Amino acid sequence: KPSREGGDRYYKSLRRTALHRLVSIHDDNTEYRLGEEMRQPARQNHGGGFYAYATRSEAESFARSAGVDDPVILRVEGSGPYCRYQSKLAFSRMVPVEIVSE
């Protein structure tokens, strides 16, 4: 039986704004705060949810490919319904746990 995804072993790349907010590299707007749960239904075909990677190096690689040379990498907890896109996952619930590099 396949194991269910979830837990606090995922990584998220963000950008720090001039006002020190941590925001999504993808939309440059969604703000992430340590310890605050975020909710959005994960949907197929990149239709929703909060994205994270299975490894820190994959999160760093995403940031580089998006043109962000100095990303903030968070360890996050993902839970609830999810969608998998190879090593990237979209979770319905996400809690930023800690900053692992910046």
Rosetta blueprint (number, residue, H / E / L):
1 K L
2 P L
3 S L
4 R L
5 E L
6 G L
7 G E
8 D E
9 R E
10 Y E
11 Y E
12 K E
13 S E
14 L E
15 R E
16 R E
17 T L
18 A L
19 L L
20 H L
21 R L
22 L E
23 V E
24 S E
25 I L
26 H L
27 D L
28 D L
29 N L
30 T L
31 E E
32 Y E
33 R L
34 L L
35 G L
36 E L
37 E L
38 M E
39 R E
40 Q L
41 P L
42 A L
43 R E
44 Q L
45 N L
46 H L
47 G L
48 G E
49 G L
50 F E
51 Y E
52 A E
53 Y E
54 A L
55 T L
56 R H
57 S H
58 E H
59 A H
60 E H
61 S H
62 F H
63 A H
64 R H
65 S H
66 A L
67 G L
68 V L
69 D L
70 D L
71 P L
72 V E
73 I E
74 L E
75 R E
76 V E
77 E E
78 G E
79 S E
80 G E
81 P E
82 Y E
83 C E
84 R E
85 Y E
86 Q L
87 S L
88 K E
89 L E
90 A E
91 F E
92 S E
93 R E
94 M E
95 V E
96 P E
97 V E
98 E E
99 I E
100 V E
101 S E
102 E L
